[in-house]
Amino acid sequence: MRIAAVLHDRCQSRKCNKECIKFCPLVRTGVECITLTEKGKPVISEALCQGCGICINKCQFEAIKIIGLADELKGEMVHQYGENSFRLYRLPIPKKGLITGILGPNGIGKTTAIKLLSGTEVPNLGRFDNPPSKEEVLEHFAGTELYDHLKNVYSKNIRIALKPQYVDKLPQSMNGVVRDLLKKVQERMSVDKAAELFELTEVLDRELTKLSGGELQRLAMAATMMKDADVYFFDEPTSYLDIYQRVKMARIIKDLSADKQVIVIEHDLAILDYLADNVSIVYGSEGAYGVFTLARQVRTAINVYLDGYLPEENIRFRDRPIEFESSPPRGDWNTPDLVEFDNVEKDLGGFRLTVGKGAVKIGESVGIVGPNATGKTTFVKMLAGVIEPDKGSLETVLKVSYKPQYISADADGTVRDLLFSKAYETVNSGFFEGEVLVPLGVKHLMEKDIKTLSGGELQRVAITLCLAAEADMYLFDEPSAYLDSNQRMNAAKTIRRMMEKTGRSGMIVDHDIYFLDMVSDSMMVFGGEPGHHGIGEGPFDMREGMNKFLKAVDITFRRDADTNRPRINKPDSRLDREQKQKGEYYYA
């Protein structure tokens, strides 16, 4: 079975000579295999296409995908958005008393699947031009577990609660204060109980427009879990949250699942591993198609995902496996200090930051961990020269490239215009293309307007822009935000590789343990009283830094026997108790 997909966001038909049509062998013989729509976009006839691949290679914007799929999938299409558009095969099945995780890259149907399972959209079974009725959909799935679920959804025999993906859009769709929103949904618990559980007590009377990303996420989770539903869908429940809040959120969801059906989409693999019972992997091609596999036990599923190979279906969806080190990186750096700081203090009025004595060495990558609102971003801004310290010494006589925490698409022009205007020689070099543009997937974004980029695309462009600048130190504030698990691994490898090959230093603030494990040589640990007094210590070597940090969080990690990836131990399990007794919270 052959499918053709045209990625309209990449297609720049006004800037090309319609090579896809001119070089198509069938078109040249008079067969209308490829035609143009009124908007000038190509339409490929899948029935006529011979799969020669010439149009793929001739398209300078890489906007065409011709893909051969297994014939077995032909009768398993669940939804298609239009001709030559994205199509989804199979769906995960919610199970009572279990948490089903969904794992896969962005743009291959995870959110679409939740919309179909929750009844927000009705599957069209590929009939985008003549959508079936709900009765026809049920007839199609007769005799399957999906039939029972969809029948209950369509007949309203079960209640659905859905936590949306983009919580930052809540203030645009709702007005008022936090208390008013929670009052509308207080079914399973009261407003006061929910506010205490989700750490919203201090913001109950605050306008939604004045909430931070983490506060909006906790509000969305509270509003969802206050509803008395039978099936709960959580689309990325831990974005914007620090590791403390992520673990707490995972525990709350686990308690909820005792007698409910729960499906979770999550890109933080450590949290997904801790949270889910079973996981459905989604593989495919961004913007073209997505295929759900049968649910596997969570450990097996994540290992298969990291390996990039599905043995039962004999399908490889990644060129090479993602690997983790079995022991911490060496901390005995012999290079000179690049930047030194000693008893640095900053008072922001209501919040005070204190950072002890430390230094970052040439070529060293330092991970920065700690709860939200403890001064991590403030410290990075001081290193970047954005703000000045009130007390203490901070050597900043060096060139710094800084990627801020919050990025916006307020620039005009395309990605190519932006990158070339900032660092033409670097971006145009073969080294930078091979080490940064291709691994981060930015090469495909070059002709897109900055203002049309999604959150993940904008993040990858911001990382690229930071790395393109000529600097002694590179500062990244939450570079994994908005990225899927695959993109996070690629970003971590890219940053680490660039620091090693150029001999530059980096400091990376993030909350994803896997990301920090891959990118860091040493760790700075922030603590104190969030929102009032932040205390920064280090850098420590990885072992000491992670042990210090995880002791404060009160969780321990073990290493998976097959992949060496970190895995959270169950609280008070034998391994958890043994590692806490030894003081080894991360490298057992």
Backbone torsions as a table, in degrees:
resi	resn	phi	psi	omega
1	MET	NA	130.5	-178.3
2	ARG	-116.1	132.8	175.4
3	ILE	-120.5	150.4	177.1
4	ALA	-121.4	134.1	179.1
5	ALA	-129.0	134.6	174.9
6	VAL	-113.3	116.8	-179.4
7	LEU	-85.7	98.9	-173.2
8	HIS	-63.7	-27.7	179.6
9	ASP	-72.8	-20.9	176.1
10	ARG	-93.0	-31.2	-174.6
11	CYS	-64.2	123.2	178.9
12	GLN	-119.9	69.2	-172.0
13	SER	-63.6	-22.3	178.4
14	ARG	-78.0	-15.1	-176.9
15	LYS	-105.9	5.7	-178.5
16	CYS	-126.2	177.3	-179.4
17	ASN	-104.2	24.0	-180.0
18	LYS	57.3	46.0	-178.3
19	GLU	-59.7	-31.0	-178.5
20	CYS	-60.2	-33.7	178.9
21	ILE	-84.7	-45.2	-174.8
22	LYS	-62.9	-32.5	-175.8
23	PHE	-101.2	0.3	179.0
24	CYS	-69.7	122.3	-178.4
25	PRO	-58.1	-38.0	-178.4
26	LEU	-69.5	-41.3	178.6
27	VAL	-61.6	-38.3	-178.4
28	ARG	-69.5	-18.1	175.8
29	THR	-97.9	5.6	176.2
30	GLY	100.0	-0.8	179.2
31	VAL	-89.9	128.4	-177.4
32	GLU	-82.1	71.9	179.3
33	CYS	-77.5	-35.2	178.3
34	ILE	-126.7	125.9	177.8
35	THR	-126.2	172.9	179.2
36	LEU	-110.8	142.4	174.5
37	THR	-82.4	177.5	178.3
38	GLU	-62.6	-26.9	179.6
39	LYS	-87.0	2.5	177.2
40	GLY	85.3	11.8	179.7
41	LYS	-94.0	142.8	-179.5
42	PRO	-73.0	146.4	172.9
43	VAL	-122.8	124.1	-175.8
44	ILE	-105.7	127.9	177.3
45	SER	-79.0	112.6	-179.3
46	GLU	-69.0	-27.3	179.2
47	ALA	-70.3	-33.7	-177.3
48	LEU	-92.4	-27.8	-174.8
49	CYS	-58.5	133.9	-179.0
50	GLN	-98.8	-2.3	177.5
51	GLY	71.6	30.0	-178.2
52	CYS	-69.9	-25.9	177.2
53	GLY	83.4	4.5	-178.5
54	ILE	-65.8	-42.4	-179.5
55	CYS	-62.9	-34.4	178.9
56	ILE	-62.8	-46.6	-176.7
57	ASN	-74.1	-28.9	-178.1
58	LYS	-82.0	-23.6	-179.3
59	CYS	-71.8	113.4	-175.9
60	GLN	-71.9	-14.9	-179.1
61	PHE	-102.3	3.5	179.1
62	GLU	51.7	46.7	-175.8
63	ALA	-96.9	-0.6	-177.3
64	ILE	-117.8	135.4	175.1
65	LYS	-128.3	122.9	172.6
66	ILE	-112.3	115.7	-170.1
67	ILE	-126.3	133.8	174.1
68	GLY	-92.6	123.2	-179.8
69	LEU	-115.5	159.0	178.4
70	ALA	-62.9	139.1	-179.5
71	ASP	-60.9	-25.3	-178.9
72	GLU	-61.6	-24.0	-178.2
73	LEU	-79.4	-11.7	-172.4
74	LYS	-55.2	-41.8	-178.5
75	GLY	-92.4	8.4	-175.4
76	GLU	-112.2	13.2	177.0
77	MET	-69.2	131.7	-178.1
78	VAL	-101.8	-38.2	-174.5
79	HIS	-155.0	143.6	174.0
80	GLN	-141.8	134.1	-173.3
81	TYR	-82.7	-18.9	-179.9
82	GLY	167.9	180.0	179.8
83	GLU	-65.9	133.0	-177.2
84	ASN	58.0	25.8	-179.7
85	SER	-112.8	177.9	-176.5
86	PHE	-59.3	141.4	176.4
87	ARG	-135.4	146.9	-175.5
88	LEU	-118.6	135.3	179.6
89	TYR	-116.3	128.9	178.1
90	ARG	67.9	164.9	178.1
91	LEU	-141.1	151.1	174.0
92	PRO	-74.2	160.3	-178.2
93	ILE	-116.9	121.8	175.7
94	PRO	-67.0	140.7	179.4
95	LYS	-122.9	134.2	-179.7
96	LYS	-68.4	133.0	179.4
97	GLY	82.3	-0.9	-179.9
98	LEU	-124.9	151.5	173.1
99	ILE	-103.0	118.3	178.7
100	THR	-98.1	119.2	177.8
101	GLY	-92.3	152.3	174.9
102	ILE	-120.7	125.5	-174.6
103	LEU	-128.8	124.7	178.1
104	GLY	174.8	169.0	-178.4
105	PRO	-68.0	167.4	173.7
106	ASN	-69.2	151.1	172.8
107	GLY	80.5	16.7	178.3
108	ILE	-127.0	25.3	164.4
109	GLY	104.5	9.9	-178.4
110	LYS	-66.4	-49.5	179.5
111	THR	-67.4	-35.7	175.9
112	THR	-59.5	-42.1	179.9
113	ALA	-60.9	-41.7	179.1
114	ILE	-64.7	-39.9	178.1
115	LYS	-62.1	-39.6	-179.5
116	LEU	-70.5	-40.6	-178.7
117	LEU	-72.8	-28.4	-178.6
118	SER	-87.2	-7.5	179.8
119	GLY	87.7	1.1	177.2
120	THR	-62.9	-37.6	173.6
121	GLU	-127.3	154.6	178.3
122	VAL	-104.7	130.2	179.0
123	PRO	-57.3	135.4	179.1
124	ASN	-99.5	0.3	175.6
125	LEU	56.4	25.5	179.9
126	GLY	91.4	-7.3	-179.7
127	ARG	-90.9	67.3	-176.8
128	PHE	-67.7	-25.4	-179.3
129	ASP	-88.0	-16.0	179.6
130	ASN	-147.6	72.8	-172.6
131	PRO	-58.7	140.5	179.2
132	PRO	-76.0	161.1	174.9
133	SER	-79.6	170.6	178.1
134	LYS	-62.5	-34.8	178.8
135	GLU	-64.8	-40.7	178.4
136	GLU	-66.7	-36.9	177.7
137	VAL	-63.5	-44.9	179.0
138	LEU	-63.6	-38.6	177.8
139	GLU	-62.8	-38.1	179.7
140	HIS	-63.2	-38.6	-176.7
141	PHE	-96.5	12.9	-179.2
142	ALA	-56.4	136.1	178.6
143	GLY	87.5	2.2	179.2
144	THR	-114.9	164.9	176.9
145	GLU	-64.4	-30.8	-179.6
146	LEU	-64.9	-31.8	177.7
147	TYR	-59.1	-49.0	-178.2
148	ASP	-60.9	-42.7	-179.0
149	HIS	-64.7	-51.3	-176.9
150	LEU	-65.2	-35.4	178.6
151	LYS	-62.0	-43.3	178.2
152	ASN	-65.2	-37.3	179.8
153	VAL	-67.1	-48.1	-176.6
154	TYR	-68.9	-32.4	179.8
155	SER	-88.4	1.0	178.9
156	LYS	60.3	33.3	175.6
157	ASN	-80.4	-16.7	177.0
158	ILE	-127.5	152.0	178.7
159	ARG	-99.7	140.9	-176.9
160	ILE	-113.2	137.4	171.8
161	ALA	-124.6	127.0	-174.3
162	LEU	-125.3	122.8	174.0
163	LYS	-94.2	114.2	-174.4
164	PRO	-70.1	163.9	-178.4
165	GLN	-73.9	-48.0	-172.3
166	TYR	-95.2	84.8	-178.9
167	VAL	-71.0	-20.7	-179.9
168	ASP	-68.8	-10.4	178.4
169	LYS	-93.2	-2.6	-179.9
170	LEU	-56.8	-45.8	-179.4
171	PRO	-61.9	-21.7	179.8
172	GLN	-78.3	-26.1	-176.0
173	SER	-103.4	-13.4	-177.8
174	MET	-135.7	148.0	177.8
175	ASN	-115.6	169.6	174.7
176	GLY	100.1	-167.3	-178.1
177	VAL	-102.9	169.1	-176.7
178	VAL	-58.5	-43.4	-177.2
179	ARG	-58.8	-41.4	-179.0
180	ASP	-62.6	-40.7	-179.9
181	LEU	-66.3	-44.3	-178.1
182	LEU	-68.4	-31.0	179.2
183	LYS	-61.6	-29.7	-177.2
184	LYS	-72.0	-18.6	-173.0
185	VAL	-125.0	16.8	-177.0
186	GLN	-77.6	93.1	179.9
187	GLU	-117.4	-58.1	-179.0
188	ARG	-79.3	-24.0	-179.9
189	MET	-153.3	160.1	-179.5
190	SER	-78.5	167.3	178.9
191	VAL	-61.4	-44.8	-177.7
192	ASP	-64.6	-39.6	179.6
193	LYS	-67.5	-42.3	178.7
194	ALA	-65.2	-40.4	179.9
195	ALA	-62.2	-38.5	178.9
196	GLU	-70.9	-43.1	-177.4
197	LEU	-65.5	-39.6	-175.8
198	PHE	-102.5	15.5	174.7
199	GLU	56.4	50.2	-179.2
200	LEU	-116.3	5.5	-174.2
201	THR	-56.7	-41.6	-175.7
202	GLU	-74.4	-14.2	-176.3
203	VAL	-115.8	12.6	-176.1
204	LEU	-57.5	-34.3	-177.6
205	ASP	-106.2	23.8	179.4
206	ARG	-99.4	143.5	177.6
207	GLU	-64.0	144.9	179.7
208	LEU	-60.1	-33.6	-178.0
209	THR	-67.7	-14.5	-177.4
210	LYS	-105.0	11.2	179.9
211	LEU	-89.0	147.1	174.9
212	SER	-77.9	173.8	179.1
213	GLY	-61.3	-42.7	179.0
214	GLY	-64.7	-38.4	178.8
215	GLU	-68.5	-38.0	176.5
216	LEU	-64.9	-39.1	178.6
217	GLN	-63.7	-45.6	-179.9
218	ARG	-66.6	-34.6	176.2
219	LEU	-64.6	-45.1	179.7
220	ALA	-63.3	-39.5	178.0
221	MET	-66.1	-42.7	179.4
222	ALA	-62.7	-46.3	-178.3
223	ALA	-62.5	-35.4	179.4
224	THR	-71.6	-45.2	-173.8
225	MET	-81.2	-12.6	174.0
226	MET	-75.1	-21.3	179.3
227	LYS	-73.8	142.4	178.2
228	ASP	-91.9	86.1	-175.5
229	ALA	-113.7	169.9	176.4
230	ASP	-97.5	-32.9	-179.4
231	VAL	-126.8	130.5	179.4
232	TYR	-117.2	131.9	175.3
233	PHE	-115.8	126.0	178.6
234	PHE	-119.1	111.9	-179.7
235	ASP	-98.1	103.1	-179.2
236	GLU	55.4	70.2	-174.8
237	PRO	-78.1	-7.1	-175.1
238	THR	-115.1	1.4	178.0
239	SER	-62.6	144.7	-176.4
240	TYR	76.5	-8.7	-176.5
241	LEU	-95.0	149.8	174.8
242	ASP	-82.9	175.4	-172.9
243	ILE	-63.9	-34.8	176.6
244	TYR	-59.1	-50.6	-176.7
245	GLN	-68.8	-32.5	179.0
246	ARG	-64.4	-46.2	179.5
247	VAL	-64.4	-41.6	179.2
248	LYS	-63.1	-42.6	179.6
249	MET	-63.2	-39.5	178.8
250	ALA	-63.0	-40.2	179.9
251	ARG	-66.8	-37.9	179.1
252	ILE	-65.1	-42.3	179.3
253	ILE	-65.5	-39.6	178.7
254	LYS	-61.9	-41.0	178.0
255	ASP	-64.0	-36.9	-179.4
256	LEU	-65.2	-33.8	-169.6
257	SER	-76.2	-2.5	-175.4
258	ALA	-54.7	-41.5	-179.6
259	ASP	-131.7	23.9	-179.1
260	LYS	-125.5	165.9	171.4
261	GLN	-97.9	127.6	-175.1
262	VAL	-132.1	130.7	172.8
263	ILE	-123.1	132.7	-176.1
264	VAL	-128.8	130.2	168.6
265	ILE	-100.0	122.7	-177.1
266	GLU	-147.0	136.3	-179.6
267	HIS	-100.5	-14.9	175.8
268	ASP	-80.8	104.1	-171.8
269	LEU	-65.6	-32.5	178.0
270	ALA	-64.3	-42.4	179.4
271	ILE	-71.3	-41.2	178.2
272	LEU	-60.6	-41.8	179.0
273	ASP	-61.9	-40.2	-179.3
274	TYR	-73.4	-32.1	-169.9
275	LEU	-89.0	-47.2	-167.7
276	ALA	-85.0	154.8	171.5
277	ASP	-95.4	-48.7	176.6
278	ASN	-124.6	154.9	-179.6
279	VAL	-135.6	131.8	171.4
280	SER	-99.0	122.7	176.4
281	ILE	-84.8	140.6	173.9
282	VAL	-113.6	123.1	175.4
283	TYR	-119.1	164.3	179.9
284	GLY	156.2	-150.3	-179.0
285	SER	-135.2	127.7	-175.9
286	GLU	-53.0	124.8	177.7
287	GLY	79.9	-6.4	-177.0
288	ALA	-110.4	-57.2	-179.9
289	TYR	-160.7	160.2	174.3
290	GLY	-141.9	142.3	-178.5
291	VAL	-128.3	125.1	175.4
292	PHE	-86.5	133.5	174.5
293	THR	-91.9	167.3	173.7
294	LEU	-64.5	147.5	-177.8
295	ALA	-65.4	137.2	175.3
296	ARG	-115.2	161.5	171.6
297	GLN	-58.7	142.7	-166.3
298	VAL	-56.7	-43.1	-178.9
299	ARG	-62.6	-45.7	-180.0
300	THR	-62.7	-42.7	-177.5
301	ALA	-62.7	-45.7	-178.5
302	ILE	-68.0	-38.0	177.2
303	ASN	-64.0	-41.1	176.8
304	VAL	-63.3	-41.3	179.9
305	TYR	-63.2	-42.7	179.4
306	LEU	-68.4	-34.4	178.8
307	ASP	-71.9	-30.1	178.6
308	GLY	79.9	18.2	-178.1
309	TYR	-137.6	129.6	177.2
310	LEU	-99.9	101.4	-174.3
311	PRO	-63.3	-38.5	-177.6
312	GLU	-65.4	-34.6	-177.7
313	GLU	-101.4	-1.5	180.0
314	ASN	53.3	49.4	-177.8
315	ILE	-126.4	128.0	173.4
316	ARG	-104.4	122.0	-177.2
317	PHE	-112.7	5.9	173.2
318	ARG	-142.6	141.7	-175.7
319	ASP	-61.0	-42.5	-178.6
320	ARG	-143.5	153.2	-178.4
321	PRO	-69.5	156.3	173.7
322	ILE	-90.7	126.1	-173.7
323	GLU	-117.5	150.5	177.5
324	PHE	-119.5	150.4	176.0
325	GLU	-75.5	143.5	-179.2
326	SER	-84.8	-12.7	179.8
327	SER	-138.5	159.0	-177.3
328	PRO	-65.8	150.9	176.2
329	PRO	-60.9	155.4	179.1
330	ARG	-65.4	143.4	179.8
331	GLY	-110.4	0.9	-176.7
332	ASP	-88.1	70.6	-179.2
333	TRP	-74.1	132.6	179.7
334	ASN	-104.9	1.4	-179.6
335	THR	-79.4	156.5	178.9
336	PRO	-67.1	161.3	176.9
337	ASP	-71.0	135.7	176.4
338	LEU	-92.2	-40.7	179.2
339	VAL	-141.7	138.1	179.5
340	GLU	-121.7	146.4	175.3
341	PHE	-142.5	149.7	-174.8
342	ASP	-150.0	114.1	177.2
343	ASN	50.3	52.9	-179.9
344	VAL	-80.1	135.2	178.3
345	GLU	-131.4	146.6	176.6
346	LYS	-145.6	126.4	177.8
347	ASP	-109.4	117.2	-178.2
348	LEU	-103.2	12.7	-179.5
349	GLY	77.4	90.7	-175.9
350	GLY	98.1	-20.3	175.9
351	PHE	-135.9	133.7	-179.6
352	ARG	-126.9	134.1	-179.9
353	LEU	-113.7	133.3	175.5
354	THR	-126.8	125.1	178.6
355	VAL	-122.6	126.4	-177.9
356	GLY	-73.0	-163.3	-177.0
357	LYS	-81.3	137.6	178.2
358	GLY	-171.7	175.9	-179.8
359	ALA	-155.3	149.9	174.6
360	VAL	-112.0	128.6	-176.1
361	LYS	-90.5	160.2	178.4
362	ILE	-62.9	129.5	178.8
363	GLY	83.2	4.4	-176.8
364	GLU	-94.8	138.5	174.8
365	SER	-107.3	117.5	-175.1
366	VAL	-108.7	120.8	173.7
367	GLY	-84.8	142.3	-179.9
368	ILE	-119.6	120.6	-176.0
369	VAL	-125.2	160.5	177.9
370	GLY	149.7	167.4	179.4
371	PRO	-64.4	161.6	172.1
372	ASN	-62.8	153.5	175.7
373	ALA	63.6	34.1	173.9
374	THR	-116.4	9.5	171.1
375	GLY	99.7	10.4	-179.3
376	LYS	-61.9	-49.4	179.5
377	THR	-64.8	-38.2	178.0
378	THR	-60.5	-43.2	179.6
379	PHE	-64.6	-43.3	179.2
380	VAL	-62.6	-39.9	178.6
381	LYS	-64.3	-33.8	176.6
382	MET	-67.5	-41.1	176.8
383	LEU	-63.8	-35.9	-179.1
384	ALA	-77.7	-9.2	-179.1
385	GLY	82.4	9.5	179.7
386	VAL	-71.5	-39.4	175.0
387	ILE	-129.7	156.2	-177.9
388	GLU	-101.6	142.8	175.4
389	PRO	-71.8	153.0	176.9
390	ASP	-82.2	-37.6	-178.5
391	LYS	-139.7	165.9	175.8
392	GLY	84.3	171.3	-178.9
393	SER	-104.6	135.0	178.5
394	LEU	-140.8	104.4	-178.3
395	GLU	-76.0	109.1	-179.7
396	THR	-124.8	29.0	178.9
397	VAL	-83.3	67.6	179.3
398	LEU	-156.8	162.6	179.7
399	LYS	-84.3	127.9	-175.6
400	VAL	-121.2	137.8	171.6
401	SER	-113.4	127.3	-168.3
402	TYR	-125.9	124.7	170.9
403	LYS	-103.4	110.4	-175.7
404	PRO	-70.7	167.2	-179.8
405	GLN	-67.3	-47.5	-177.6
406	TYR	-102.6	120.8	-178.3
407	ILE	-114.3	146.8	-177.9
408	SER	-132.4	152.9	-178.7
409	ALA	-98.9	60.4	-176.4
410	ASP	-101.1	7.3	179.4
411	ALA	-88.4	150.7	176.7
412	ASP	-92.3	158.5	176.4
413	GLY	91.1	-172.3	-177.4
414	THR	-93.0	172.2	176.3
415	VAL	-61.1	-40.4	178.6
416	ARG	-60.0	-45.0	179.3
417	ASP	-58.4	-44.7	-177.6
418	LEU	-64.4	-50.2	-177.1
419	LEU	-65.6	-42.5	-178.1
420	PHE	-69.7	-31.8	179.7
421	SER	-71.8	-26.1	-178.1
422	LYS	-90.8	-39.6	-174.9
423	ALA	-155.0	71.3	-173.6
424	TYR	-60.9	-49.8	-174.3
425	GLU	-63.5	-41.4	-179.8
426	THR	-66.8	-50.9	-176.0
427	VAL	-64.0	-31.6	-175.6
428	ASN	-85.3	-0.1	-178.3
429	SER	-85.2	151.2	178.7
430	GLY	-64.8	-34.7	179.6
431	PHE	-62.4	-48.3	-177.6
432	PHE	-67.1	-37.1	178.6
433	GLU	-62.6	-45.5	-178.2
434	GLY	-72.5	-31.9	-175.4
435	GLU	-92.5	-24.1	-174.2
436	VAL	-126.7	-57.3	-172.6
437	LEU	-60.4	-45.1	-177.9
438	VAL	-73.6	-50.0	-179.9
439	PRO	-60.2	-35.1	-179.2
440	LEU	-85.5	-4.6	179.4
441	GLY	71.5	21.4	-178.5
442	VAL	-80.8	-22.4	-179.9
443	LYS	-57.5	-35.0	-179.8
444	HIS	-76.2	-12.8	-175.9
445	LEU	-98.4	-2.7	-169.2
446	MET	-56.1	-34.5	-176.0
447	GLU	-95.4	1.9	-179.6
448	LYS	-83.4	144.3	175.7
449	ASP	-69.3	139.6	-179.0
450	ILE	-55.3	-40.2	-174.4
451	LYS	-72.6	-10.7	179.5
452	THR	-100.0	-0.4	-176.5
453	LEU	-72.3	143.7	173.5
454	SER	-76.3	174.2	-179.8
455	GLY	-59.9	-43.8	179.8
456	GLY	-66.7	-40.9	178.5
457	GLU	-65.1	-41.3	179.2
458	LEU	-64.7	-38.3	178.2
459	GLN	-63.3	-43.7	-179.8
460	ARG	-65.7	-36.5	176.9
461	VAL	-66.9	-39.4	179.7
462	ALA	-64.6	-40.3	176.9
463	ILE	-63.8	-43.4	179.0
464	THR	-61.2	-44.9	-179.2
465	LEU	-62.2	-39.6	178.6
466	CYS	-64.5	-45.5	-178.8
467	LEU	-70.7	-24.0	-177.6
468	ALA	-74.9	-23.0	-177.8
469	ALA	-73.1	145.3	176.1
470	GLU	-81.0	114.3	-175.1
471	ALA	-151.3	165.5	174.9
472	ASP	-89.8	-31.8	-179.5
473	MET	-136.2	139.4	179.4
474	TYR	-113.7	125.7	-177.4
475	LEU	-112.3	123.0	-178.9
476	PHE	-120.4	120.6	178.1
477	ASP	-105.5	106.8	-179.0
478	GLU	54.0	61.9	179.7
479	PRO	-72.6	-12.6	-178.9
480	SER	-89.1	-7.5	-178.9
481	ALA	-60.3	137.0	178.8
482	TYR	75.1	-8.8	-177.9
483	LEU	-88.1	146.4	173.9
484	ASP	-78.6	173.0	-173.2
485	SER	-61.0	-36.3	179.4
486	ASN	-67.5	-45.7	179.9
487	GLN	-65.5	-32.9	178.0
488	ARG	-63.4	-44.5	179.2
489	MET	-63.2	-43.1	179.2
490	ASN	-63.9	-40.5	179.5
491	ALA	-65.5	-42.8	179.3
492	ALA	-62.0	-45.4	179.2
493	LYS	-63.4	-40.3	-178.1
494	THR	-64.4	-47.1	179.8
495	ILE	-62.9	-46.0	-179.5
496	ARG	-61.8	-44.6	-177.7
497	ARG	-65.3	-40.6	179.6
498	MET	-66.5	-37.4	177.6
499	MET	-64.8	-41.3	-178.2
500	GLU	-68.7	-43.7	-174.2
501	LYS	-78.0	-26.1	-179.7
502	THR	-99.9	-7.8	-179.3
503	GLY	69.7	21.6	179.8
504	ARG	-94.0	166.7	178.6
505	SER	-105.4	154.2	179.7
506	GLY	-140.5	148.7	171.8
507	MET	-128.9	127.0	-170.5
508	ILE	-126.9	115.2	174.1
509	VAL	-90.6	124.5	177.5
510	ASP	-160.8	166.4	-179.3
511	HIS	-115.5	-4.8	-179.2
512	ASP	-88.0	114.4	-176.0
513	ILE	-61.8	-41.3	179.4
514	TYR	-61.9	-43.4	-179.6
515	PHE	-60.0	-48.9	-179.0
516	LEU	-65.7	-35.0	179.1
517	ASP	-62.5	-36.5	-177.0
518	MET	-82.1	-29.2	-169.4
519	VAL	-100.1	-19.1	-167.3
520	SER	-100.5	145.1	167.8
521	ASP	-98.6	-31.4	-178.7
522	SER	-147.6	173.5	-173.5
523	MET	-134.1	139.3	164.3
524	MET	-104.2	138.0	-176.2
525	VAL	-117.7	126.7	178.1
526	PHE	-110.3	142.2	178.5
527	GLY	-150.9	-148.7	-178.7
528	GLY	103.3	-151.3	-179.9
529	GLU	-108.1	104.5	-175.3
530	PRO	-52.9	133.6	177.5
531	GLY	84.5	-9.0	-177.0
532	HIS	-127.4	-54.3	-178.0
533	HIS	-143.7	116.4	178.2
534	GLY	-102.0	141.5	179.3
535	ILE	-126.9	120.4	179.3
536	GLY	-106.0	135.6	179.5
537	GLU	-133.2	150.1	176.3
538	GLY	112.8	-164.6	4.7
539	PRO	-71.5	143.8	172.4
540	PHE	-105.1	163.7	170.6
541	ASP	-67.6	162.5	-171.2
542	MET	-55.5	-43.7	-176.6
543	ARG	-63.0	-50.3	-178.3
544	GLU	-66.2	-42.3	-178.0
545	GLY	-64.3	-46.7	-179.0
546	MET	-68.2	-37.6	177.7
547	ASN	-64.0	-41.2	179.7
548	LYS	-64.4	-43.0	-178.3
549	PHE	-68.3	-48.8	-175.1
550	LEU	-71.0	-25.5	175.1
551	LYS	-63.6	-37.8	177.8
552	ALA	-69.1	-34.1	179.1
553	VAL	-78.2	-22.1	-178.9
554	ASP	67.4	43.0	171.8
555	ILE	-134.1	152.7	177.2
556	THR	-121.9	151.8	177.8
557	PHE	-117.4	145.8	169.2
558	ARG	-116.5	170.7	177.4
559	ARG	-103.3	132.8	177.8
560	ASP	-64.9	137.0	-175.1
561	ALA	-65.2	-29.1	-175.7
562	ASP	-93.1	-38.3	-172.7
563	THR	-114.1	-9.2	-176.1
564	ASN	66.1	11.0	179.4
565	ARG	-74.0	149.9	178.0
566	PRO	-70.3	139.7	176.1
567	ARG	-132.8	134.5	-179.0
568	ILE	-74.0	129.9	175.7
569	ASN	-76.0	146.6	175.3
570	LYS	-65.8	138.2	-179.0
571	PRO	-55.2	131.5	176.4
572	ASP	66.0	18.5	173.1
573	SER	-75.3	172.0	-178.5
574	ARG	-59.8	-46.7	179.3
575	LEU	-63.8	-40.0	179.8
576	ASP	-60.0	-46.0	-179.2
577	ARG	-66.8	-42.7	-178.2
578	GLU	-64.4	-43.6	-177.4
579	GLN	-69.0	-37.4	178.0
580	LYS	-65.5	-36.3	179.1
581	GLN	-66.0	-36.4	179.4
582	LYS	-82.4	-13.8	-175.7
583	GLY	78.5	15.7	179.6
584	GLU	-105.3	93.0	-175.6
585	TYR	-88.6	-16.4	-173.6
586	TYR	-128.7	-49.0	-178.6
587	TYR	-105.8	89.8	-177.5
588	ALA	-80.5	NA	NA
